[in-house]
Amino acid sequence: MQGIRYYFNDYGGNVEIKKCENSIHSCKEHFHDEISIGLVENGKCITEMQSGNYQILENTILIIPKNTVHKCTPYNYKNWNFRMIYINEDWFKTVFNKENMNIKFSYMKLNKAQFQNAYKLFISIENNIMNIENETKLINYISFLESNRDKNWDKQITKDTNLAKVVGIKKYIDKNYLHNLTLKDLAEIGHMSKYSIVRQFENCYGMSPHKYITNLRINYAKKLIRNNEDFADIALETGFYDQSHFTKYFKDYTGVTPGAYKQ
């Protein structure tokens, strides 16, 4: 079967599952509110991140931190299957007893037996089987990925970046992204030129302010869809011109239409 489907695990409302089979998923740089754990079943792709480009092969498990900008481009969409679990950060804080999760992007190629075990775990979670055994296995995979990660993953911010101002602009966007923000607004808040804001924001966070705002709106729209709100109302509430405009961007960032996501 071809396409993209989303599932929701009943485990405390903390788990969402995405399944992609031989189809284009998100064609834009994007990020998630949750921490993502993926399993590539078939094919290979290039994953673009601030830290560089990574070739991810089949039988690979990976973890992507919350709010990390990324884009995955398969070599062949006709041979491209993966599953992704999105887990609320609250679960991680409870499991690891840490308020601030220092999770970094990491991936690990699995042998045949390891892959089969990981695949069974993903299927179980997809089917709402989140018992003590499966939760323990998931924790172990996360621990393996964390111990396997490159210690030099962080990309250094260039010297000309006025970090404090850019961070301040991001905080303002995080609180006001549903409003009609303009570069002029951000320039006045950050006391920077529009050019500097675009260049330095992208250097710090991996995407332009416009794309960051759009991504925040799409993530918020997903929550409204799960609350069964009307698509036209969601479009207006999340700052899009109309339902058609909203649908276009929703598919760009999630790989499916709002209607398919709701189903």
PyMOL commands that set and color helices and strands:
alter all, ss='L'
color gray80, all
select helices_A, chain A and resi 77-79+89-96+112-126+132-148+163-176+183-190+194-205+209-226+231-237+243-254+258-262
alter helices_A, ss='H'
color red, helices_A
select strands_A, chain A and resi 3-9+15-21+35-42+45-49+52-56+60-64+70-74+81-87+106-109
alter strands_A, ss='S'
color yellow, strands_A
deselect
rebuild
show_as cartoon
